[in-house]
Amino acid sequence: MNSWFVYIVEKRKKLYVGITTDLDNRMRQHRQPAPLYYEGPMSKSEALKRERKLKGWSRKKKLDLIAQASSQPM
């Protein structure tokens, strides 16, 4: 089932990477209006792999990813 999302939010001045099947509900739990960045939908195994990869990145690399995604036209 391809209903998983990988997301990044800022919590206590740190970038938090997680996965969820319900992005809106997860943002309410984090008390955030929206994620800084997200990918999906994808399978659970893909989401877990991507989450692990993003968690290993430096803060700068994550911020670059967020900036790049927000500068792309919709």
Phi, psi and omega in degrees: 000129184258071181230024181257146179235145170254137183219162175231129172230162176257125179229124179051045177066017175239150177271122182256129178249132179210178176231155180198162172259347181229090186297318180298313179296320181295324178292323175298319179297323178279353184059045179238143178290327181196157176289154173291330182203145172208158176228146175139179004284156179206174178288162180298319181294321177296318181296318179296318178296315181293320178301313180300317180296311181295324179296334179278350181282156174287162177303317181299317181295321176295317179296323176297319178298315179298314181297317181296316181293322182284343180270351179280137179292149180269000000 
